[in-house]
Amino acid sequence: KTEQDRLFIGSANPNGKSIHAARSEALPLHLLTERVSGGSLPNIRLIHRPKNNASDETGLLAAESQEALEDTVGRGEQAVILLNRRGYAPIMYCRACSTVSKCPNCEISLAYHKGRERLICHYCGFTSPFPMPCAQCGGLQFLPMGEGTEKLEEGLAAHLPPGAEVLRLDKDSTRRPGRMEEILSSFARKEASVLVGTQMLSKGHHFPDVTLAIVADADLGLNLPDYRSAERTFQLLLQSSGRAGRGEKAGSVFIQTRDPSHYCWKYVVDADYEGFFEHELALRQKRSYPPFIRLALIRITYPADKPEGSDQMLELGRMLRQKARELGLTVLGPAPAPIPLIRGQRRAHCLVKGQDWSLIRSLFSHASEAARQSVLRLRLDLDPLSML
């Protein structure tokens, strides 16, 4: 290495740890305050979408969003709509016995994919044909509940002006190799007026004729059991907002939420990075989360058909807390994971906080040895990217 060697870390949406490192002068910081095209930032509006709003024409878009979309398409311009939930409906509800179709391997509902005529588990990949009799009562009266990108695409096609095409960009529509490029190229050639998709359409795409971006359900992900849920929502929404107004025409962004009182929104509307991270980092410091502490997750699993696993896990938890006190660490749990069963494995989490990675590793080594003769399987996740 020479003095001339440099490493540049660039991000359109830096995370809290990077911001803190820059503020602490651990990293030099350079800000780019203008759009690469020289245009102005889009106007961002927050749309309150109350629960059970039966007046929504497409089921997901509020009246203001629907009107803005129709005006945009009517002017010959384009729009993108973000809904970070694929499929047609995330829940299939049996009217006869009031149960929800669930994956036999996971404790989560099966999502209905209308185009494939199947119920699919988005975690283990289990699939089942649909329609099919209810596993509980044998009935055939199902009600799709909730909306995914497939249902949104269908609803938009019925309410847009004649000739206005809608494209969908998600994991399902891009299963065939090369299909993603085909969809993006078609939209860039203005063969469609609207592009609907999951978060894969929020990053890096440049469509000069897109003047409207709508986030159909901004609350998705905001209240996940993860200390970075607000940060990730903030990043995703500003990335999505950046799709509008990249050409000569001004852009608008409509963000729909059922909880307009959340502190995240005022920073999103103002595109205020500094304000958001000042607020967010103060909360993390108060609650002892990174970057003010070392955080690790001990992931514990055991077969669902091994009932002794529950008692063994409780005993392991007592040992972990005792050993943690000796090492000066804090252990929370074990507690059921947010998704407690996947692929037939019961899942639990232990959260470990401390100031030294070596002490955390030592605690995990002690736990692994203690669990060697049990049905438990342990995995250490340092500075976990996902708390699920």
Secondary structure, DSSP 8 states (H G I E B T S, - for coil): --TT-------SS--HHHHHHHHTTSS------S-TT-----EEEEEE--TT-TT-SSSSS-HHHHHHHHHHHHTT-EEEEE-S--SSBSEEEETTT--B-B-SSSSSB-EEETTTTEEE-TTT--EEESS---TTT----EEEES--HHHHHHHHHHHS-TT--EEEESTTTT-STTHHHHHHHHHHTTS-SEEEESGGGSSS---TTEEEEEETTTTTTTTSSSTTHHHHHHHHHHHHHTTSS-SSS--EEEEEES-TTSHHHHHHHTT-HHHHHHHHHHHHHHHT-TTSSEEEEEEEEEETT-THHHHHHHHHHHHHHHHHHHHT-EEEEEEEEEEEEETTEEEEEEEEEES-HHHHHHHHHHHHHHTTTSS-EEEEEES-S---
